[in-house]
C-alpha cells in the first residue's frame, strides 16, 4: 500500500485513523508519506503503533518537515525495534529532534 498524505494540514488526531491499517491481515508493505503536516508527538505515537501489524515486513515512513521532537522520536523508536520488519526506511528530516530523540532512534 502506497499512501501519500503530504502537506494536507493533518492534525495528530487525524493520523490516529490510520491505525486501522494494523488490522489488515495481508498488509506486507506500507509506504506512508505524512511529510509537511506539522504533526507532533501524538502522531508519531500513533504511527509507532503500526509495528503491531502482524504481516507487515516492509515499512517506509516519511515524517519529514513536521514537529515530532524528542518525545515523538522516542515513540518512533518502537518501530525501529520491531522484530518483524525486514526493511524500514524512516525519514524524520526537519523535526526538531535533539540528542535524546536521536539516541532513542539509534
N, C-alpha and C positions, 0 to 999 in steps of 0.2 A: 504494500500500500504506500503510495506516494502522496502526501498531503501537504500542500503549501498554503499557509495562512499568514504569510509575512505581511507586515505593515497594514494590518486590519483593525488597529486600535482595540485589540482584545484586552480584556482585564483578567486578572488572576482567576476570578470566579468562572470566566468563560472556558478556561483551559480545563477545569475540572470535568467538563462534559466529555472530554477526550478519554477519560478513564474507562469509558465503555469499551475502548479498544482492548483492554485487558481480557475481556471475556470472549474475544474472537478466537475460537479454538484452532483455526487454520492460519492465523497470522504469524508468519515466519519472518517476514522482512517488513520493517517500517521505516520510512523516511519522513520525518516530521519537521517542517520549517516554520518556526514561530518567531523568526527574527523581526526586529523593529517594532515590537508591540508595546514596549515599556513595561514588560512583565517583571514581577518581583519574585521574592522567595516563595510566595504562595503557589505560583505557577510552577516553579522549579520543584517544589514538594510534590505537587500533583503529577507532574511529568515523571518524577522519580518512581512513582508507583507503577509505571509501565513495566518495571522489572518483574512484576507479578504475572505478566502474560506468559503462560506456560510454554507455548510453542515458539515464542519469539527468540530467534537466534541472531538476527542482524538488526541493529538499530542505528539510524543516522538521525541525529537530533541537532537542529540548528537553533540556538537561542541567542545568536549574536545581536548586539545592539538593543539590549534590554537592561533591566536593573536588578539582576539576580543577586548580586552581592555575595558576601561570605556565607551568610546563612543559607542562601539558595544553593551555593556551590556545595556546601556540606550535605544538603538534601540530595543533590545530584550524585554525590559520591556513592550512594547506594546502587545507582545504575552501573557505575564503573565496577563495582564489586559483584554484580550479578553473574553468577556462575554459568547460567545457561547461554549467555551471549557469547557467540564465537567472534562476532565483529561489532565494534562500537566506534562510531565517529561522533564526537561531541564538540560543537563549536560554541564557545562562550565568549567570543571576542567582544570587547567593549561592554562589560557587565559590572564594573566596579568591584571586581574580585581582588582581594588583597592576599596577604601571606597566608592567613588562616584558611581562606577558601581554596587557595591553590594547594596548600598542604593536604586538605581533605580530598581533593581530586587526584592527588598524586598516588 
